């Protein structure tokens, strides 16, 4: 979780909340909100470029 925060902060895309949440038998690190979909897409691309599995969902 701290790695995610650090990557997003380095790109100046740090969202207000970064949390660890259960997802079935697994866990997910989630972050929100992003002001625009483009901001979320940039953060997703940054994390994927570093080998992290990322999914963007709309609320």
N, C-alpha and C positions, 0 to 999 in steps of 0.2 A: 504494500500500500504506500509506503514512503517513497518507493521508486517511482510509482505513478505520479505522486504529488510532485516529486523533484523534476520529472520530465515535463509535466505540464507547466510548472512554474518557470522552468528554463525557457520555455516557448512563450511565456507570458499568456498562457491560456488556462491558468489555474481556476477551476470552478469553485463555487462557494463551499461545496460539500464533497468529501471523499469518504465513503463508508464501505465496510465489509458486510455483505448480506448473504444469508443462506439461500441456496438455489437447489432444491432437491437434496441429493447426496453430496453436493459440492458447494463451493462458495464463490461469490463474485465480488469484485471491487467495482463499485459504481461511483460515478461522479456527476454532479449536476449543480446548478443549471448552466447552460450555455445560452448566451443572448441570441445567437443565430445558429441555424443548422450548419452553416459554413464553418463556424468556430468548432463545433463538435466534429465535423469531418476533418478539419486540420489536426485536432488532437488525436483522432483515430489514426490518421496517417502517420503521425509522429510515433505513436506507440507501436503500430504495426511494423514500422521501419526498424524498430528495435526488437522485433521478434515476439511481441506480446499478442495474444489472441484478443481481438477487440470486436465488439458489436455495438452499433449505434441504434437506439430505439427511440421512438417518439412517445411522448406522454400527452 
